[in-house]
Amino acid sequence: MVPARPLIAVVDDEESVRRALARMLGASQFDVDVFASGQEFLDSLRTRLPDCLVLDYQMPGLTGRDVQRQLALAQTQVPIIVVTAHDEPALREQCLADGAVAYVAKPLQREHLVGLIHDAIRLHSVS
């Protein structure tokens, strides 16, 4: 069952990107939690599990791939949409093989991202 206002976690080290995504997703009827680092997001899982994760791949400290691996090791089931400013075919394949439901290059288009989030939540709620 899809929640009325799904919770989307946004993890990106760039404050302007976090702010823009929070506004965009909030205007699209999502609740949004933003995190400046992968570790900050992982620490938050003790209290709240999002319905979907929008995860920047290239960050200092834990990369998006590191976060994906940590979630897999903990068997935490959350659909992940990886976003990156450095679109590379090998990176795309790697992220999808590691369990991401989608991989999107920046800049992000609102309709496309919102559609991916809805699809990810719907598929996750069925499985």
Steps between C-alpha positions, in 0.01 A plus 500: 500500500635841400488762779297819441813717532801275452820591681793563267855522633736718300873454558725751326807684625405820315267718706348672195409162349344380827295819527384484139403133524318556830291778340438303181397182678300680768300674226439155351320377813791321665634540851874557472795449735836633380845384601841654426686168515454130463589445864241753616237311300607157629488631858142619443380149419486419870189717525337515157515304174418697185276370224767591242857628502638753250874451539785704353777272385805721541536635852792540740516235769251227419422496129161403366637155428621470861149588620349243265735234635424591864127474433546163331714368787236610751228351276321833503237498229459846353484582128799707393522750217862593439568848362831620367661787316747255343297269279714202402370172354715287731382695804139462389541123465673478837228693685219300343684172569536611863121533526411854398159515331608793283804706408454861387746762379480855633345742432182329611169555325211525745247287310755230428625478859150506649393225260799287597423549869135402455601192300763400758257532790226313315735213404645484851155486660405204276809293578 
